[in-house]
Amino acid sequence: MQKRRRIAIGVAVLAGAVTLAACGSGSDSTSDDSKGAGNSPSATGSTDGKPAAASVAWPAPADASAQVKAAGLPMLGQEGQVLHIHSHLDVFVDGKAVTVPALIGIDEAKQQISPLHTHDTSGVVHIESPVKADFTLGEFMTEWNVPLTKDTLGTLKTGGGKELHVYVNGKEQTGDPAAIKLAAHEEIALVYGAPSQKVAVPDSYNWPEGL
């Protein structure tokens, strides 16, 4: 069984407050820029050494609990252990990477956490539930407040020479991308842009030891 280390989420943890367990996931650093008050496009940095899109950034929602509720998921006092897996998400817009922010699905103020969440900006999605259940890409994207349909990615729409392609382990998917079930060590890539803007679609992720 992998070792887990406890972190207290928030500036100070009051007596009786819930301590959230964070799985080791390569990098646990959290940028204040990832916790913006809204999801309007803005400039961003980089992720995993890949150039980030200069025109698009979707930060983690200011009210994580509201977005988790919108996704139809519960907020928990601690990470579940009955189902404990991880998927990885890459997002590309106009040929460049967009950061998947830290703290999606984590409410620091209330010391609560969703079964679907991120700890850092690596793109690793933690699926940690107290019950066995299927969780979908659409639920996670709702938590992020970045709508996903076959012709919509966040504030972006297909048409006018722009296309949206969805890949799982390097294989293009058809149908509703929001319905894709999250599975252990799955690599998911959302690619939006003109066909001429080539992206090297990843078919796997270099998982850190212990994940």
N, C-alpha and C positions, 0 to 999 in steps of 0.2 A: 504494500500500500504506500502511495507516495506521501512524502512528508508535506504538511500544510503549515503555513505560518500565519499567525493572526495579525491583522492590521486593524486599527481603529480608524474609521472613516469619519472625518470632521476635525476641526481644530482642537476641540476638547471633548472627551467622552465623560458624560455625567454619570453619577452612580446609578446603576441599573440600566444604562444604555446598552444597546445591542452592539456586540463586536462582530464584524463581518470577516469571514475567512477568505483570504485571497489566494488562489492557486498561483504558484510560481509560473510566470508566463513570459520569460525572457526579459521584459522590461516592465517595471511597475511605476515608472515615472508618469506624472499627470501634469499636463500643461494647463495653465489657467485659460489659455485661448480655447481649449476644448470644451469649456463650460459657459459658452456665450448665452445671452438671454434670448436669442432667437435663432432661426434657421435661414436667415437671409444670406445669399452668396457673398463671400468676401475673400480676401487673399488668404493663403495658407502656406505652410512650410512644406515639409516632406515627410514621407512615411517609408520605413524599411529601405532607405537608400534610393527610392524611386522619386523622380521629379513630380511634385504635386501640381495640380492644376492651379494656375494663377488666378482664375476667375471664379472658382467654386469652392466653398467650404460650408459644410453643414455641421455645426457644433452640436454637442449633446444638449438636449432640451434643458431649460432651467428648471422645469417641473417634471422630474423623472416619474414621479408617482402618477401624474395625470396621463402621461403617455403610456405607461404600463397598463393602466386601467383601460385606455383606448384600445390597447392590443388584446384586451380580454384576459390578462394574466394577473396573478396575485402578487402582492408585495410580501416578502418574507422577512422574518427576524434574523435569519442566517441562511447561508447557502445550503441547498438540499444535497443529499448524498445518495438517494435511491437511484436517481439517474444523474450521472456525472461524466459528461463528454464535452468535446470542444470541436468547433468548426472554425474555418478561417474565411474571411471575406475580403476581397479586393474590389475596389470601385475605380473605374477609369472614365474620365470625361474628356472628350476631345484629345485622346491619346495620352493623357497624363493622369497620374494617380491622385485620388482624393482620400484624405485621411479619414479613417473610421475612428471617431473620437473615443477617449476614455470616459468611463462613468455613464455610459448608456445603461439604463435600467437600474441605476443606483441612486437612491435618495439620501444624500449625506445628512441633510437636516433632520430627517425622520429616522435615520439609522435603519433603513430597510433596503431590500434588494430583490430584484426580479429573478425568476429562474433563468432568464436570458439576460446577459449583461456583459459589459466589457470593463476591464480594469485599466487598460492602457491603450496606446494607439497602434498596437501591432496588427490589428485586424482580427485577433483571436476572439471568437464569441464563446463565452462560457455558458454551457447548458447544464445547470445544476438544480435539480428538482427533488422535492421530498416524495414525489409520486412518479411512477412511470407514465409518460405521456409523449405524444408527438408534438414537436414544436416546429414552427415554420419560419421561412425567411421573411414572409410578410409580417409576422408578429414582431420580429426583431426590427424590421424597417419602420414599423409603426412606433415602436419604442423610441427609435431614433428621430421620429417625425420627418422621415424622408419617404413619401409615398412611393410604392412600387407596383406598377401594373405592366402589361405587355407593351404599353406605349408611353409610360410615364416613369421617370426617375426623379424624385424630389420635385423641384421646380421646372424640370426639363421635360419637353415633349418630343415625340418623334415626328417626322415630317420635315419638309424643306431640306432634304438631303441628310437628315440626322436619323440614325437607327439605334435601337437598343437590343443588345444581344446578351444572353445569360448563359453562363457555362458552369458545369459542375465537374470537377476533376478533368478539366480541359475539353469536355464534350458539350456542345451546344444543346440547350434545352428548348423545347417548344411548350406552348400553353401558357398558363398563368404562372409567372415567376414567383408570385407571393405564396403559392401553394407548395413550393419546394420544401421538403422536410429536411431539417438539419440533422446530420448524421456525424458520427465520430470521425475525426480527422478528414473531413470533407473540405475541399477547396472550391469556393464559390467566387465567380468573377462576374461583375456587372460592367458591361462595356457600352458606353454611349458616345455617339459621334458619327462623323461621316466615314463611309467605308475606306476612304483614302487615308484616314488617320489610323495607321496600323498599330496594334497593341500585341505584344507577346503575351498571350493569355496563359497564365500559369495553370499547370495541371496537378500541382501538389504544393504543399507548404513544408518548410523545414521546421518540423516541430521541436521545440526545446525538450530536453530530457524531463520527464515527469508529467508531461501533458498528454 
